[in-house]
Every structure is written in structure tokens, then in C-alpha cells.
């Protein structure tokens, strides 16, 4: 048990590298939210199109993540993450020059173009980072992911207030140029720290991965949660400015209310997930319910691990598929949230859009909870028929998508 928590030099370097990737990627992603909607509106862009600009990025990540997750072995995880950071750095700096373009259609088209290429780099970095972590830390991945999510949370925390302050102090260009330079610095840093991973190909496929009902329900829950974040990115800034006349810097501080608890709680829940694996499913259900309640109160609304059944080997190829699916589903939600949420907010109001988002999240959590209750019922009925003792929770004893346990 002690060896499980004793990290090798390779694991420490990997942890540092992946934390830096997540921090720099997320700070560049979240910097837009406080000031870009207002800047785009001054360029003659409607709220629906603003939502599309945010959502298009996620849609591109969705499509590219599936492709990269499938071919991560052929491309190479280390090359994928380093090239992804480099592409994101270039595009981040280019995005800062878009305020020099003409208002209207030229501005909109260039936003879509730069965001599309940036999404390719982001997808490469994030998809490979998840796969690398799962490969290097096979025994305590939940705790490690929780620790890495601290830096994800820090990026989300610092991005909005830093972006708002830089925008107020220096204008539109400086925030993107500064953070583009930060991403450039991550390239040689990760070249030195990241290990080279041995990879074996397998016959894994996304179709086989998605053949499990549990995976589909978890993906739906993940979709609703990410769509909520995307919805807030595209609409909260305009709502705060219109309703409360808040500045860009103040909006950035407001968004810390979402990111700060996330960053603080991630390692705690990651540790408990590894320590008490049988509670993982109920953590997802409870978290979904609480999130749904939070969205309904935000306006407020006007009226008020997968088991061996798949038989997939636990190698870099399968981990790439799982990582790609995670990134794809997350990005699907990040596309749906800003586009649909932005449209509803424009046609009705922010309060109603927030209520719709909360309702979708509640449905996902409810379906997941009903499915887990059904599983428990089936397990108990099977035990009564066999007359055996209670077996260990399969989620607690079997590695993700692994059909065999090493002797």
C-alpha cells in the first residue's frame, strides 16, 4: 500500500509537466470570458454569434479529440502534447490582433478561423495529457487527476481576473500576447520533463467503448456539466454588465466564485475517490444534483471508473480512446452550452437560460442515480439466487477497461 503512494522520479516529472500544461491551457482558455463578449458586441456581433464563437472552439475540440484519441499511439503522446502547446501559443497571440480587423463579418470570420486552429492545439495537449497521466499513474489515477485539477482550477481562477485587469489596463492585445508567451515557455519545459512512453497498439474502438450503458450515462452527465460552464462563459459577463453595470475586472473576480471552490475541492474528492471507490458513483450523482440546484438559483429561474465487461486492454491505445472520449464529450457540452444558452438568453433572458441548464443537469444526474440503483438491485437479486456473500465492488477492484489482472 505504501508503494502505491511513493512516486518515482519519472512520475514526479510527469506530474509537474502535466500540471503546467493544464494551468497554462486553462488560463488561456478562461481569459476571454470577462471582456470578449463586450468587445465583440462593440464589433457588431450579436449574443447568439458570441455564443457560437465560444461553442465553435469546443466543437472543434470535440471532433479533433476523437481523432487524436484513436491515433495517439501512431502520433506519439509526447509529440502530440508539445506540438499542441506550440499551436495554441501561436493562435493565442494571433487572437490578440483581431481587434485591428474591421467590425462585422471580417471580425467574426477571423474569430472562427483562429479559434478553430487553437482548438486543434488545445485538443492535442489535453487528450494526450489525460492519457499520459493514466499510463504513468495506473494505481492512484483519481488522486493524481484531482491534484492536476488544482492547477486546472488555478488557471480558471486566474484567467478571468487577470484577463479583465490586463484588458482594462493595456487593451485587447496584451492579455493574449502575454499568455501566448507563457505557452511558448511551456514547450522547452515539457520537452525536458516529459518521459518517452512505450506504447502497444490494440483493437480498441470508440464504438466498443460506448457500448456500455454506464459509460453513456456518465458521458451525458459530463456533457451537462461542461455545457453549464460553457453557458456561463458566453452569458454571465453580459448579464453582469447589463444587470449590475460591472466592469470587466469585476466580472473576472465574479467568475472566481466558480473556479476557486473547484480547484480547492478537486484533490480532496480525488483522494476520497481512490480511498473509497464504492462512493464514486454517488459522488457523481450528488454533484450533478447540487450543480442543477445551483443553476436554478443563479438567475434565479423566473418561476422560482468502468469495469471489465468491455474486455479492452489497459494500454496507451485504450487510454487514448478514453481520454479522447472524455475530451470529446466535455467539448460537446462546451459547444451546446454557449450556443443554446446564448440563444435562449438572447430570446428570453439569462434567468430562464440558467434554469434550462439546471434542468438538463438534473435529468442527467437523475438518470445516473436510477441506473446505479438498478445495478445494486440486480446485484442483490443475483446474490440471493446464488446464496453467496457480497462480492467486492467491481468499480473498486478492476482498472478502467481492463479485462485481465496481472498475477
Rosetta blueprint (number, residue, H / E / L):
1 X L
2 X L
3 X H
4 X H
5 X H
6 X L
7 X L
8 X L
9 X H
10 X H
11 X H
12 X H
13 X H
14 X H
15 X H
16 X H
17 X H
18 X H
19 X H
20 X H
21 X H
22 X H
23 X H
24 X H
25 X H
26 X H
27 X H
28 X H
29 X H
30 X H
31 X L
32 X L
33 X L
34 X L
35 X L
36 X H
37 X H
38 X H
39 X H
40 X H
41 X H
42 X H
43 X L
44 X L
45 X L
46 X L
47 X H
48 X H
49 X H
50 X H
51 X H
52 X H
53 X H
54 X H
55 X H
56 X H
57 X H
58 X H
59 X H
60 X H
61 X H
62 X H
63 X H
64 X H
65 X H
66 X H
67 X H
68 X H
69 X H
70 X H
71 X L
72 X H
73 X H
74 X H
75 X H
76 X L
77 X H
78 X H
79 X H
80 X H
81 X H
82 X H
83 X H
84 X H
85 X H
86 X H
87 X H
88 X H
89 X H
90 X H
91 X H
92 X H
93 X H
94 X H
95 X H
96 X L
97 X L
98 X H
99 X H
100 X H
101 X L
102 X L
103 X L
104 X L
105 X H
106 X H
107 X H
108 X H
109 X H
110 X H
111 X H
112 X H
113 X H
114 X H
115 X H
116 X H
117 X H
118 X H
119 X H
120 X H
121 X H
122 X H
123 X H
124 X H
125 X H
126 X H
127 X H
128 X H
129 X H
130 X H
131 X H
132 X H
133 X H
134 X H
135 X H
136 X H
137 X L
138 X L
139 X L
140 X L
141 X H
142 X H
143 X H
144 X H
145 X H
146 X H
147 X H
148 X H
149 X H
150 X H
151 X H
152 X H
153 X H
154 X H
155 X H
156 X H
157 X H
158 X H
159 X H
160 X H
161 X H
162 X H
163 X H
164 X H
165 X H
166 X H
167 X H
168 X H
169 X H
170 X H
171 X L
172 X H
173 X H
174 X H
175 X H
176 X H
177 X H
178 X H
179 X H
180 X H
181 X H
182 X H
183 X H
184 X H
185 X H
186 X H
187 X H
188 X H
189 X H
190 X H
191 X H
192 X H
193 X H
194 X L
195 X L
196 X L
197 X L
198 X L
199 X L
200 X L
201 X L
202 X L
203 X L
204 X L
205 X L
206 X H
207 X H
208 X H
209 X H
210 X L
211 X L
212 X L
213 X H
214 X H
215 X H
216 X H
217 X H
218 X H
219 X H
220 X H
221 X H
222 X H
223 X H
224 X H
225 X H
226 X H
227 X H
228 X H
229 X H
230 X H
231 X H
232 X H
233 X H
234 X H
235 X H
236 X H
237 X H
238 X H
239 X H
240 X H
241 X H
242 X H
243 X H
244 X H
245 X L
246 X L
247 X L
248 X H
249 X H
250 X H
251 X H
252 X H
253 X H
254 X H
255 X H
256 X H
257 X H
258 X H
259 X H
260 X H
261 X H
262 X H
263 X H
264 X H
265 X H
266 X H
267 X H
268 X H
269 X H
270 X H
271 X H
272 X H
273 X H
274 X H
275 X H
276 X L
277 X H
278 X H
279 X H
280 X H
281 X H
282 X H
283 X H
284 X H
285 X H
286 X H
287 X H
288 X H
289 X H
290 X H
291 X H
292 X H
293 X H
294 X H
295 X H
296 X H
297 X H
298 X H
299 X L
300 X L
301 X L
302 X L
303 X L
304 X L
305 X L
306 X L
307 X L
308 X H
309 X H
310 X H
311 X L
312 X L
313 X L
314 X L
315 X L
316 X H
317 X H
318 X H
319 X H
320 X H
321 X H
322 X H
323 X H
324 X H
325 X H
326 X H
327 X H
328 X H
329 X H
330 X H
331 X H
332 X H
333 X H
334 X H
335 X H
336 X H
337 X H
338 X H
339 X H
340 X H
341 X H
342 X H
343 X H
344 X H
345 X H
346 X H
347 X H
348 X L
349 X L
350 X H
351 X H
352 X H
353 X H
354 X H
355 X H
356 X H
357 X H
358 X H
359 X H
360 X H
361 X H
362 X H
363 X H
364 X H
365 X H
366 X H
367 X H
368 X H
369 X H
370 X H
371 X H
372 X H
373 X H
374 X H
375 X H
376 X H
377 X H
378 X H
379 X H
380 X H
381 X H
382 X H
383 X H
384 X H
385 X H
386 X H
387 X L
388 X L
389 X L
390 X L
391 X L
392 X L
393 X L
394 X H
395 X H
396 X H
397 X H
398 X L
399 X L
400 X L
401 X L
402 X L
403 X L
404 X L
405 X L
406 X L
407 X L
